Amino acid sequence: MPIFEYACQECGKVFEKLVLGKSSSDLACPHCGSRSVEQKFSAFATAAATPKPSGASCASASG
Ligand SMILES: [Zn+2]
């Protein structure tokens, strides 16, 4: 489920929102109604976006 976490900059509340489309213009805090929200990274999202170590190949050890 493409659920993103947002943090309101006005009241400081954190809420989740289901994003179906690519862009979410209609985004406002459900608590105070402010549009000053910042997108946070979910736990499952960060796990999938782990930076892979470059230069790791096992096909170069001969001789
Ligand atoms: Zn708020």
PDB file of the backbone (N, CA, C, O) and the ligand in Angstrom, with CONECT records:
HET     ZN  A 101       1
ATOM      1  N   MET A   1       0.856  -1.208   0.000  1.00  0.00           N
ATOM      2  CA  MET A   1       0.000   0.000   0.000  1.00  0.00           C
ATOM      3  C   MET A   1       0.885   1.248   0.000  1.00  0.00           C
ATOM      4  O   MET A   1       1.741   1.410   0.870  1.00  0.00           O
ATOM      5  N   PRO A   2       0.679   2.106  -0.957  1.00  0.00           N
ATOM      6  CA  PRO A   2       1.480   3.339  -1.024  1.00  0.00           C
ATOM      7  C   PRO A   2       1.043   4.359   0.001  1.00  0.00           C
ATOM      8  O   PRO A   2       0.498   5.413  -0.327  1.00  0.00           O
ATOM      9  N   ILE A   3       1.298   4.020   1.254  1.00  0.00           N
ATOM     10  CA  ILE A   3       0.904   4.942   2.314  1.00  0.00           C
ATOM     11  C   ILE A   3       2.134   5.721   2.779  1.00  0.00           C
ATOM     12  O   ILE A   3       3.147   5.147   3.176  1.00  0.00           O
ATOM     13  N   PHE A   4       2.010   7.031   2.716  1.00  0.00           N
ATOM     14  CA  PHE A   4       3.121   7.874   3.120  1.00  0.00           C
ATOM     15  C   PHE A   4       2.811   8.546   4.451  1.00  0.00           C
ATOM     16  O   PHE A   4       1.655   8.783   4.802  1.00  0.00           O
ATOM     17  N   GLU A   5       3.856   8.838   5.162  1.00  0.00           N
ATOM     18  CA  GLU A   5       3.698   9.486   6.457  1.00  0.00           C
ATOM     19  C   GLU A   5       4.066  10.957   6.334  1.00  0.00           C
ATOM     20  O   GLU A   5       5.057  11.329   5.706  1.00  0.00           O
ATOM     21  N   TYR A   6       3.241  11.767   6.951  1.00  0.00           N
ATOM     22  CA  TYR A   6       3.475  13.194   6.888  1.00  0.00           C
ATOM     23  C   TYR A   6       3.495  13.770   8.287  1.00  0.00           C
ATOM     24  O   TYR A   6       2.837  13.269   9.199  1.00  0.00           O
ATOM     25  N   ALA A   7       4.260  14.830   8.435  1.00  0.00           N
ATOM     26  CA  ALA A   7       4.344  15.507   9.718  1.00  0.00           C
ATOM     27  C   ALA A   7       3.945  16.961   9.537  1.00  0.00           C
ATOM     28  O   ALA A   7       4.510  17.677   8.710  1.00  0.00           O
ATOM     29  N   CYS A   8       2.970  17.384  10.317  1.00  0.00           N
ATOM     30  CA  CYS A   8       2.499  18.761  10.214  1.00  0.00           C
ATOM     31  C   CYS A   8       3.495  19.711  10.883  1.00  0.00           C
ATOM     32  O   CYS A   8       3.993  19.451  11.978  1.00  0.00           O
ATOM     33  N   GLN A   9       3.763  20.797  10.200  1.00  0.00           N
ATOM     34  CA  GLN A   9       4.714  21.768  10.729  1.00  0.00           C
ATOM     35  C   GLN A   9       4.021  22.765  11.656  1.00  0.00           C
ATOM     36  O   GLN A   9       4.671  23.529  12.369  1.00  0.00           O
ATOM     37  N   GLU A  10       2.712  22.742  11.631  1.00  0.00           N
ATOM     38  CA  GLU A  10       1.955  23.688  12.447  1.00  0.00           C
ATOM     39  C   GLU A  10       1.678  23.136  13.842  1.00  0.00           C
ATOM     40  O   GLU A  10       2.016  23.751  14.853  1.00  0.00           O
ATOM     41  N   CYS A  11       1.050  21.956  13.868  1.00  0.00           N
ATOM     42  CA  CYS A  11       0.692  21.376  15.168  1.00  0.00           C
ATOM     43  C   CYS A  11       1.649  20.244  15.560  1.00  0.00           C
ATOM     44  O   CYS A  11       1.674  19.806  16.711  1.00  0.00           O
ATOM     45  N   GLY A  12       2.424  19.785  14.593  1.00  0.00           N
ATOM     46  CA  GLY A  12       3.413  18.753  14.887  1.00  0.00           C
ATOM     47  C   GLY A  12       2.838  17.351  14.894  1.00  0.00           C
ATOM     48  O   GLY A  12       3.494  16.398  15.314  1.00  0.00           O
ATOM     49  N   LYS A  13       1.615  17.237  14.426  1.00  0.00           N
ATOM     50  CA  LYS A  13       0.979  15.916  14.387  1.00  0.00           C
ATOM     51  C   LYS A  13       1.488  15.119  13.187  1.00  0.00           C
ATOM     52  O   LYS A  13       1.789  15.664  12.125  1.00  0.00           O
ATOM     53  N   VAL A  14       1.569  13.827  13.398  1.00  0.00           N
ATOM     54  CA  VAL A  14       2.010  12.948  12.316  1.00  0.00           C
ATOM     55  C   VAL A  14       0.833  12.105  11.858  1.00  0.00           C
ATOM     56  O   VAL A  14       0.157  11.464  12.663  1.00  0.00           O
ATOM     57  N   PHE A  15       0.602  12.116  10.558  1.00  0.00           N
ATOM     58  CA  PHE A  15      -0.525  11.353  10.033  1.00  0.00           C
ATOM     59  C   PHE A  15      -0.095  10.641   8.763  1.00  0.00           C
ATOM     60  O   PHE A  15       0.871  11.022   8.102  1.00  0.00           O
ATOM     61  N   GLU A  16      -0.851   9.585   8.442  1.00  0.00           N
ATOM     62  CA  GLU A  16      -0.561   8.827   7.231  1.00  0.00           C
ATOM     63  C   GLU A  16      -1.609   9.123   6.181  1.00  0.00           C
ATOM     64  O   GLU A  16      -2.770   9.403   6.480  1.00  0.00           O
ATOM     65  N   LYS A  17      -1.162   9.053   4.955  1.00  0.00           N
ATOM     66  CA  LYS A  17      -2.087   9.314   3.866  1.00  0.00           C
ATOM     67  C   LYS A  17      -1.826   8.342   2.728  1.00  0.00           C
ATOM     68  O   LYS A  17      -0.686   8.066   2.355  1.00  0.00           O
ATOM     69  N   LEU A  18      -2.924   7.839   2.197  1.00  0.00           N
ATOM     70  CA  LEU A  18      -2.812   6.894   1.092  1.00  0.00           C
ATOM     71  C   LEU A  18      -2.689   7.662  -0.218  1.00  0.00           C
ATOM     72  O   LEU A  18      -3.584   8.412  -0.609  1.00  0.00           O
ATOM     73  N   VAL A  19      -1.574   7.458  -0.873  1.00  0.00           N
ATOM     74  CA  VAL A  19      -1.314   8.165  -2.127  1.00  0.00           C
ATOM     75  C   VAL A  19      -1.504   7.214  -3.290  1.00  0.00           C
ATOM     76  O   VAL A  19      -0.748   6.256  -3.453  1.00  0.00           O
ATOM     77  N   LEU A  20      -2.516   7.483  -4.095  1.00  0.00           N
ATOM     78  CA  LEU A  20      -2.785   6.624  -5.238  1.00  0.00           C
ATOM     79  C   LEU A  20      -2.066   7.146  -6.477  1.00  0.00           C
ATOM     80  O   LEU A  20      -1.451   6.386  -7.225  1.00  0.00           O
ATOM     81  N   GLY A  21      -2.158   8.462  -6.676  1.00  0.00           N
ATOM     82  CA  GLY A  21      -1.494   9.050  -7.837  1.00  0.00           C
ATOM     83  C   GLY A  21      -0.039   9.341  -7.553  1.00  0.00           C
ATOM     84  O   GLY A  21       0.485   9.019  -6.486  1.00  0.00           O
ATOM     85  N   LYS A  22       0.596   9.952  -8.519  1.00  0.00           N
ATOM     86  CA  LYS A  22       1.998  10.279  -8.350  1.00  0.00           C
ATOM     87  C   LYS A  22       2.161  11.526  -7.499  1.00  0.00           C
ATOM     88  O   LYS A  22       3.000  11.581  -6.599  1.00  0.00           O
ATOM     89  N   SER A  23       1.351  12.512  -7.797  1.00  0.00           N
ATOM     90  CA  SER A  23       1.449  13.766  -7.055  1.00  0.00           C
ATOM     91  C   SER A  23       0.234  13.937  -6.157  1.00  0.00           C
ATOM     92  O   SER A  23      -0.884  13.563  -6.511  1.00  0.00           O
ATOM     93  N   SER A  24       0.478  14.495  -5.018  1.00  0.00           N
ATOM     94  CA  SER A  24      -0.616  14.724  -4.081  1.00  0.00           C
ATOM     95  C   SER A  24      -0.686  16.209  -3.748  1.00  0.00           C
ATOM     96  O   SER A  24      -0.011  16.707  -2.848  1.00  0.00           O
ATOM     97  N   SER A  25      -1.527  16.889  -4.510  1.00  0.00           N
ATOM     98  CA  SER A  25      -1.640  18.330  -4.308  1.00  0.00           C
ATOM     99  C   SER A  25      -2.571  18.643  -3.144  1.00  0.00           C
ATOM    100  O   SER A  25      -2.345  19.577  -2.374  1.00  0.00           O
ATOM    101  N   ASP A  26      -3.629  17.835  -3.037  1.00  0.00           N
ATOM    102  CA  ASP A  26      -4.579  18.083  -1.957  1.00  0.00           C
ATOM    103  C   ASP A  26      -4.100  17.421  -0.674  1.00  0.00           C
ATOM    104  O   ASP A  26      -4.616  16.391  -0.241  1.00  0.00           O
ATOM    105  N   LEU A  27      -3.115  18.042  -0.100  1.00  0.00           N
ATOM    106  CA  LEU A  27      -2.564  17.486   1.124  1.00  0.00           C
ATOM    107  C   LEU A  27      -2.635  18.528   2.236  1.00  0.00           C
ATOM    108  O   LEU A  27      -2.047  19.606   2.147  1.00  0.00           O
ATOM    109  N   ALA A  28      -3.356  18.180   3.262  1.00  0.00           N
ATOM    110  CA  ALA A  28      -3.492  19.101   4.384  1.00  0.00           C
ATOM    111  C   ALA A  28      -3.588  18.306   5.676  1.00  0.00           C
ATOM    112  O   ALA A  28      -4.008  17.148   5.685  1.00  0.00           O
ATOM    113  N   CYS A  29      -3.199  18.938   6.744  1.00  0.00           N
ATOM    114  CA  CYS A  29      -3.233  18.293   8.048  1.00  0.00           C
ATOM    115  C   CYS A  29      -4.674  18.062   8.490  1.00  0.00           C
ATOM    116  O   CYS A  29      -5.464  19.005   8.528  1.00  0.00           O
ATOM    117  N   PRO A  30      -5.030  16.814   8.828  1.00  0.00           N
ATOM    118  CA  PRO A  30      -6.383  16.485   9.246  1.00  0.00           C
ATOM    119  C   PRO A  30      -6.710  17.009  10.637  1.00  0.00           C
ATOM    120  O   PRO A  30      -7.865  16.977  11.062  1.00  0.00           O
ATOM    121  N   HIS A  31      -5.706  17.485  11.338  1.00  0.00           N
ATOM    122  CA  HIS A  31      -5.906  17.955  12.706  1.00  0.00           C
ATOM    123  C   HIS A  31      -6.191  19.452  12.753  1.00  0.00           C
ATOM    124  O   HIS A  31      -7.156  19.903  13.372  1.00  0.00           O
ATOM    125  N   CYS A  32      -5.326  20.209  12.082  1.00  0.00           N
ATOM    126  CA  CYS A  32      -5.496  21.662  12.124  1.00  0.00           C
ATOM    127  C   CYS A  32      -5.849  22.222  10.747  1.00  0.00           C
ATOM    128  O   CYS A  32      -6.290  23.365  10.629  1.00  0.00           O
ATOM    129  N   GLY A  33      -5.652  21.414   9.714  1.00  0.00           N
ATOM    130  CA  GLY A  33      -6.016  21.853   8.383  1.00  0.00           C
ATOM    131  C   GLY A  33      -4.919  22.633   7.688  1.00  0.00           C
ATOM    132  O   GLY A  33      -5.137  23.202   6.619  1.00  0.00           O
ATOM    133  N   SER A  34      -3.750  22.661   8.287  1.00  0.00           N
ATOM    134  CA  SER A  34      -2.646  23.394   7.677  1.00  0.00           C
ATOM    135  C   SER A  34      -2.048  22.600   6.517  1.00  0.00           C
ATOM    136  O   SER A  34      -2.066  21.369   6.504  1.00  0.00           O
ATOM    137  N   ARG A  35      -1.530  23.329   5.567  1.00  0.00           N
ATOM    138  CA  ARG A  35      -0.934  22.659   4.411  1.00  0.00           C
ATOM    139  C   ARG A  35       0.583  22.602   4.527  1.00  0.00           C
ATOM    140  O   ARG A  35       1.283  22.157   3.617  1.00  0.00           O
ATOM    141  N   SER A  36       1.063  23.063   5.668  1.00  0.00           N
ATOM    142  CA  SER A  36       2.513  23.016   5.888  1.00  0.00           C
ATOM    143  C   SER A  36       2.897  21.659   6.449  1.00  0.00           C
ATOM    144  O   SER A  36       3.226  21.516   7.627  1.00  0.00           O
ATOM    145  N   VAL A  37       2.846  20.669   5.572  1.00  0.00           N
ATOM    146  CA  VAL A  37       3.177  19.314   6.006  1.00  0.00           C
ATOM    147  C   VAL A  37       4.445  18.849   5.296  1.00  0.00           C
ATOM    148  O   VAL A  37       4.749  19.243   4.170  1.00  0.00           O
ATOM    149  N   GLU A  38       5.150  18.011   5.996  1.00  0.00           N
ATOM    150  CA  GLU A  38       6.391  17.500   5.429  1.00  0.00           C
ATOM    151  C   GLU A  38       6.322  15.985   5.339  1.00  0.00           C
ATOM    152  O   GLU A  38       5.930  15.305   6.287  1.00  0.00           O
ATOM    153  N   GLN A  39       6.706  15.479   4.196  1.00  0.00           N
ATOM    154  CA  GLN A  39       6.643  14.039   4.006  1.00  0.00           C
ATOM    155  C   GLN A  39       7.770  13.354   4.754  1.00  0.00           C
ATOM    156  O   GLN A  39       8.927  13.770   4.710  1.00  0.00           O
ATOM    157  N   LYS A  40       7.390  12.293   5.439  1.00  0.00           N
ATOM    158  CA  LYS A  40       8.382  11.529   6.176  1.00  0.00           C
ATOM    159  C   LYS A  40       8.605  10.183   5.489  1.00  0.00           C
ATOM    160  O   LYS A  40       7.823   9.760   4.638  1.00  0.00           O
ATOM    161  N   PHE A  41       9.660   9.547   5.869  1.00  0.00           N
ATOM    162  CA  PHE A  41       9.966   8.257   5.284  1.00  0.00           C
ATOM    163  C   PHE A  41       9.481   7.153   6.210  1.00  0.00           C
ATOM    164  O   PHE A  41       9.805   7.118   7.398  1.00  0.00           O
ATOM    165  N   SER A  42       8.706   6.266   5.638  1.00  0.00           N
ATOM    166  CA  SER A  42       8.184   5.168   6.433  1.00  0.00           C
ATOM    167  C   SER A  42       9.266   4.134   6.703  1.00  0.00           C
ATOM    168  O   SER A  42      10.331   4.146   6.087  1.00  0.00           O
ATOM    169  N   ALA A  43       8.975   3.261   7.617  1.00  0.00           N
ATOM    170  CA  ALA A  43       9.957   2.257   8.026  1.00  0.00           C
ATOM    171  C   ALA A  43      10.194   1.258   6.899  1.00  0.00           C
ATOM    172  O   ALA A  43      11.329   0.867   6.625  1.00  0.00           O
ATOM    173  N   PHE A  44       9.097   0.851   6.249  1.00  0.00           N
ATOM    174  CA  PHE A  44       9.230  -0.133   5.189  1.00  0.00           C
ATOM    175  C   PHE A  44       9.854   0.484   3.942  1.00  0.00           C
ATOM    176  O   PHE A  44      10.485  -0.207   3.142  1.00  0.00           O
ATOM    177  N   ALA A  45       9.670   1.788   3.792  1.00  0.00           N
ATOM    178  CA  ALA A  45      10.196   2.460   2.605  1.00  0.00           C
ATOM    179  C   ALA A  45      11.711   2.577   2.681  1.00  0.00           C
ATOM    180  O   ALA A  45      12.412   2.403   1.684  1.00  0.00           O
ATOM    181  N   THR A  46      12.205   2.873   3.879  1.00  0.00           N
ATOM    182  CA  THR A  46      13.648   3.049   4.042  1.00  0.00           C
ATOM    183  C   THR A  46      14.367   1.716   3.891  1.00  0.00           C
ATOM    184  O   THR A  46      15.508   1.664   3.432  1.00  0.00           O
ATOM    185  N   ALA A  47      13.699   0.648   4.278  1.00  0.00           N
ATOM    186  CA  ALA A  47      14.324  -0.665   4.214  1.00  0.00           C
ATOM    187  C   ALA A  47      14.528  -1.095   2.766  1.00  0.00           C
ATOM    188  O   ALA A  47      15.502  -1.770   2.433  1.00  0.00           O
ATOM    189  N   ALA A  48      13.595  -0.693   1.920  1.00  0.00           N
ATOM    190  CA  ALA A  48      13.689  -1.088   0.518  1.00  0.00           C
ATOM    191  C   ALA A  48      14.644  -0.188  -0.248  1.00  0.00           C
ATOM    192  O   ALA A  48      15.156  -0.558  -1.304  1.00  0.00           O
ATOM    193  N   ALA A  49      14.874   0.994   0.296  1.00  0.00           N
ATOM    194  CA  ALA A  49      15.729   1.957  -0.396  1.00  0.00           C
ATOM    195  C   ALA A  49      17.117   1.994   0.220  1.00  0.00           C
ATOM    196  O   ALA A  49      17.708   3.056   0.413  1.00  0.00           O
ATOM    197  N   THR A  50      17.607   0.827   0.517  1.00  0.00           N
ATOM    198  CA  THR A  50      18.942   0.775   1.112  1.00  0.00           C
ATOM    199  C   THR A  50      20.006   0.927   0.030  1.00  0.00           C
ATOM    200  O   THR A  50      19.956   0.259  -1.002  1.00  0.00           O
ATOM    201  N   PRO A  51      20.941   1.787   0.270  1.00  0.00           N
ATOM    202  CA  PRO A  51      22.023   2.009  -0.693  1.00  0.00           C
ATOM    203  C   PRO A  51      22.946   0.799  -0.801  1.00  0.00           C
ATOM    204  O   PRO A  51      23.601   0.396   0.160  1.00  0.00           O
ATOM    205  N   LYS A  52      22.971   0.248  -1.983  1.00  0.00           N
ATOM    206  CA  LYS A  52      23.788  -0.944  -2.165  1.00  0.00           C
ATOM    207  C   LYS A  52      25.262  -0.567  -2.352  1.00  0.00           C
ATOM    208  O   LYS A  52      25.571   0.425  -3.012  1.00  0.00           O
ATOM    209  N   PRO A  53      26.154  -1.345  -1.782  1.00  0.00           N
ATOM    210  CA  PRO A  53      27.589  -1.064  -1.906  1.00  0.00           C
ATOM    211  C   PRO A  53      28.080  -1.298  -3.333  1.00  0.00           C
ATOM    212  O   PRO A  53      27.913  -2.378  -3.898  1.00  0.00           O
ATOM    213  N   SER A  54      28.672  -0.285  -3.881  1.00  0.00           N
ATOM    214  CA  SER A  54      29.145  -0.396  -5.262  1.00  0.00           C
ATOM    215  C   SER A  54      30.524  -1.059  -5.317  1.00  0.00           C
ATOM    216  O   SER A  54      31.314  -0.952  -4.380  1.00  0.00           O
ATOM    217  N   GLY A  55      30.784  -1.715  -6.383  1.00  0.00           N
ATOM    218  CA  GLY A  55      32.073  -2.374  -6.553  1.00  0.00           C
ATOM    219  C   GLY A  55      32.110  -3.718  -5.880  1.00  0.00           C
ATOM    220  O   GLY A  55      33.156  -4.157  -5.403  1.00  0.00           O
ATOM    221  N   ALA A  56      30.970  -4.373  -5.839  1.00  0.00           N
ATOM    222  CA  ALA A  56      30.924  -5.678  -5.203  1.00  0.00           C
ATOM    223  C   ALA A  56      30.595  -6.739  -6.230  1.00  0.00           C
ATOM    224  O   ALA A  56      29.427  -6.963  -6.546  1.00  0.00           O
ATOM    225  N   SER A  57      31.588  -7.373  -6.740  1.00  0.00           N
ATOM    226  CA  SER A  57      31.351  -8.435  -7.722  1.00  0.00           C
ATOM    227  C   SER A  57      32.178  -9.668  -7.346  1.00  0.00           C
ATOM    228  O   SER A  57      33.340  -9.575  -6.952  1.00  0.00           O
ATOM    229  N   CYS A  58      31.536 -10.803  -7.482  1.00  0.00           N
ATOM    230  CA  CYS A  58      32.193 -12.035  -7.084  1.00  0.00           C
ATOM    231  C   CYS A  58      32.748 -12.802  -8.288  1.00  0.00           C
ATOM    232  O   CYS A  58      33.185 -13.949  -8.191  1.00  0.00           O
ATOM    233  N   ALA A  59      32.706 -12.103  -9.427  1.00  0.00           N
ATOM    234  CA  ALA A  59      33.162 -12.761 -10.656  1.00  0.00           C
ATOM    235  C   ALA A  59      34.530 -12.203 -11.076  1.00  0.00           C
ATOM    236  O   ALA A  59      34.798 -11.983 -12.257  1.00  0.00           O
ATOM    237  N   SER A  60      35.367 -11.986 -10.085  1.00  0.00           N
ATOM    238  CA  SER A  60      36.678 -11.448 -10.391  1.00  0.00           C
ATOM    239  C   SER A  60      37.699 -11.937  -9.376  1.00  0.00           C
ATOM    240  O   SER A  60      38.366 -11.145  -8.711  1.00  0.00           O
ATOM    241  N   ALA A  61      37.808 -13.251  -9.270  1.00  0.00           N
ATOM    242  CA  ALA A  61      38.768 -13.811  -8.342  1.00  0.00           C
ATOM    243  C   ALA A  61      39.321 -15.093  -8.930  1.00  0.00           C
ATOM    244  O   ALA A  61      38.943 -16.197  -8.538  1.00  0.00           O
ATOM    245  N   SER A  62      40.181 -14.929  -9.834  1.00  0.00           N
ATOM    246  CA  SER A  62      40.732 -16.100 -10.503  1.00  0.00           C
ATOM    247  C   SER A  62      42.249 -15.937 -10.680  1.00  0.00           C
ATOM    248  O   SER A  62      42.730 -14.862 -11.038  1.00  0.00           O
ATOM    249  N   GLY A  63      42.948 -16.958 -10.437  1.00  0.00           N
ATOM    250  CA  GLY A  63      44.371 -16.891 -10.660  1.00  0.00           C
ATOM    251  C   GLY A  63      45.049 -16.818  -9.385  1.00  0.00           C
ATOM    252  O   GLY A  63      46.278 -16.754  -9.342  1.00  0.00           O
TER     253      GLY A  63
HETATM  254 ZN    ZN A 101      -1.584  20.241  11.857  1.00  0.00          ZN2+
END
